[in-house]
């Protein structure tokens, strides 16, 4: 339980009194869902440091008050769902991310709160919450509430959530260039439209990123350290992306781009095992910082200079860019 107490004369206490017609049903709903009164009081006390950035003690202006009330509503819902505890990304979104987005909340009100908290559950699983919050905080508020979710999506992709790449590139087209520039951490002199067009054509290109030979990305990992696998994977040329893996008796699709990677479990590797037939041979020389036996190699269907590689003593898959002569062979 929080050691602090909710101040009746503070911005939050005053808002709860003034807007009791809204807040009281939320409190009753939380109680009906199983939230303990002590936990509710502690959670509201946790909000005390957050609220001054949204509204001052005498501020009743919209949309700031709208944002504050939505913070209360979302917090009560998290308490009722058992998610209001240290370490939960949605609690961190309320207490850490939203305060960094005060200009967004003051401009767009409650339209910011629920989308940020919902998205934090996904971003937090990737361990990217701090980076995501920093990108959002560096950007000016989107010009309308309808553009909040596209902005959150774009920043999430930039933080490594590769599964959202296509949707993020589409979302960027509807956002102002200055917002996109900040959300993607692009240089001040970068042509935003040109960057997006080039990345759409080549998912491994990004301003300032090396195009030399070597390991450009890694995917997967050991379960104990947050990865998906209990046994080392074997790379195969299969699956919806052309890059697949077999591990722990399952087939996995591998997605990767310049910002991040992901693996998606598809189905048990049973009736027609992946990789049972002829597979591409591993390149004779790999520009990698390790010495190990290669167990599988799958060229990128769109760029033969890029190869997904597995090896005996690693729970991760390496994306390797070959030297120019090897890639052209």
URJOPE-V25307 format. One record per pair of residues at least 4 apart in sequence whose ideal C-beta (glycine too) atoms are under 6 Angstrom apart, sorted by the first residue. I is the first residue (numbers start at 1). J is the second residue. D is the distance in Angstrom with one decimal. If there is no record, write none. Layout:
BEGIN
i/j/d
I/J/D
I/J/D
END
This chain:
BEGIN
i/j/d
1/38/6.0
1/42/4.2
2/42/4.2
2/45/4.3
2/46/5.1
4/45/4.4
4/48/5.9
5/45/5.5
6/13/5.7
6/44/4.9
6/45/4.9
7/13/5.3
8/13/4.1
11/51/4.4
11/52/5.8
11/55/5.0
11/57/5.5
12/47/5.7
12/51/4.4
15/19/5.7
15/68/5.4
16/23/5.0
19/23/5.6
19/69/5.8
20/24/5.2
22/69/6.0
26/73/5.2
26/76/5.0
30/35/4.0
30/76/4.2
30/79/5.9
30/80/4.5
31/35/5.8
33/80/3.8
35/39/5.8
35/40/5.4
35/79/4.7
35/80/4.3
39/79/5.4
40/79/5.7
43/75/5.4
43/79/4.9
43/84/5.0
47/51/5.8
50/99/5.4
51/68/5.9
53/99/5.3
53/102/4.3
54/64/5.3
54/67/5.2
54/68/4.6
54/105/5.6
55/59/4.2
55/64/4.6
55/65/5.8
55/68/5.3
60/65/5.9
62/66/5.5
63/109/2.5
64/106/5.1
66/109/3.4
66/110/4.2
67/105/3.8
67/109/4.8
67/110/5.5
67/113/5.8
70/110/3.5
70/113/3.9
71/113/5.6
74/113/5.7
74/114/5.9
74/117/5.1
75/94/5.9
78/83/4.3
78/84/4.6
78/90/5.7
79/84/4.4
83/88/4.9
83/90/5.4
84/91/5.3
89/120/4.7
89/121/5.8
89/124/2.4
89/129/5.5
90/117/5.2
90/120/5.2
90/121/5.4
92/96/4.9
92/129/6.0
93/97/4.4
93/116/5.5
93/117/4.7
93/120/3.5
94/98/5.7
97/116/5.8
97/133/4.4
100/133/5.4
100/137/4.1
101/105/5.9
101/136/5.9
103/141/5.5
104/108/5.8
104/112/4.8
104/141/4.4
105/112/5.1
107/141/4.2
108/112/5.1
108/141/5.9
108/145/5.2
111/145/3.5
111/148/5.6
112/116/5.9
112/148/5.7
115/148/5.3
115/149/5.1
115/152/5.9
119/123/5.9
119/152/4.7
120/124/5.4
123/128/5.3
123/129/5.5
123/132/4.8
123/156/5.4
124/129/4.8
126/160/6.0
128/132/5.3
128/159/3.9
128/160/5.8
131/159/4.9
132/155/5.4
132/159/4.9
135/155/4.3
135/183/5.4
136/155/5.4
138/182/4.7
139/179/5.2
139/182/3.6
139/183/5.0
142/147/3.6
142/148/5.8
142/151/5.0
142/179/5.9
147/151/5.9
147/175/5.9
150/171/3.6
150/174/6.0
153/164/5.7
153/168/5.2
153/171/5.2
154/168/4.9
154/171/5.4
154/172/5.5
154/183/4.8
155/183/4.6
156/161/4.5
156/164/5.8
157/161/5.6
157/164/4.8
157/165/5.6
157/168/3.6
158/184/5.1
158/259/5.9
160/259/5.3
160/260/2.8
162/255/5.0
162/257/5.1
162/260/4.5
162/261/5.9
162/262/5.2
163/262/5.3
164/168/5.1
165/257/5.7
169/200/5.4
172/180/5.1
172/196/5.5
175/179/4.8
175/180/5.0
177/192/4.5
180/184/6.0
180/192/5.2
181/186/4.7
181/192/5.5
186/190/4.2
190/195/5.5
190/207/5.7
198/205/5.4
199/205/5.8
203/257/3.9
204/258/5.1
206/258/4.5
209/258/5.8
213/287/4.0
213/321/5.3
213/323/4.4
214/287/4.9
215/288/5.8
215/318/5.0
215/320/5.6
216/319/5.2
216/321/5.2
217/256/4.9
217/261/5.4
217/319/4.1
218/316/4.6
218/318/5.7
219/254/5.3
219/256/5.6
219/261/3.7
219/263/5.7
219/317/4.7
220/227/5.4
220/228/5.9
220/229/5.8
220/233/5.7
220/263/5.3
220/316/5.1
220/317/5.2
221/225/5.7
221/227/2.4
221/315/5.3
221/316/5.1
222/227/4.9
222/315/4.0
223/227/5.8
223/230/5.3
227/315/5.9
228/263/5.5
229/233/5.6
229/247/4.5
229/248/5.8
229/315/5.4
230/248/5.4
231/247/5.6
231/248/5.5
232/315/5.5
233/245/4.1
233/247/3.8
233/310/5.4
233/317/5.9
234/246/4.9
234/295/5.0
234/296/4.4
234/310/5.0
235/245/5.7
235/296/3.6
235/298/4.9
235/308/4.7
235/309/6.0
235/310/4.0
235/317/5.6
236/244/4.7
236/274/4.7
236/275/3.9
236/296/5.8
236/298/5.9
237/280/5.7
237/298/4.0
238/244/3.9
238/274/4.6
239/244/3.5
239/253/4.3
240/253/5.5
241/253/5.6
241/255/5.7
242/301/3.8
243/254/4.1
243/298/5.3
243/308/4.6
244/253/5.9
244/274/5.8
245/252/4.4
245/254/5.8
246/269/5.1
246/274/5.2
249/269/6.0
250/265/5.3
250/268/5.8
250/269/5.9
251/266/4.5
251/267/5.4
251/269/4.9
251/274/5.4
252/263/4.7
252/265/5.5
253/264/4.7
253/266/5.7
254/263/5.4
255/262/4.8
256/261/3.9
256/319/5.4
269/273/5.1
269/274/5.8
275/279/5.5
280/297/5.8
280/299/5.8
282/294/4.4
282/297/3.9
283/322/5.9
283/326/5.4
286/320/5.7
287/323/6.0
292/311/4.1
292/312/5.7
292/313/5.4
293/312/4.5
294/309/6.0
294/311/5.4
295/310/4.8
295/311/6.0
295/312/5.9
296/310/4.4
297/307/5.3
297/309/5.2
298/308/4.4
299/304/4.9
299/307/5.4
300/306/3.9
304/327/5.9
305/321/5.8
305/322/5.1
305/327/2.7
306/321/5.6
307/320/5.1
308/317/5.7
308/319/5.8
309/318/4.7
309/320/5.3
310/317/5.4
322/326/3.7
322/327/4.2
END
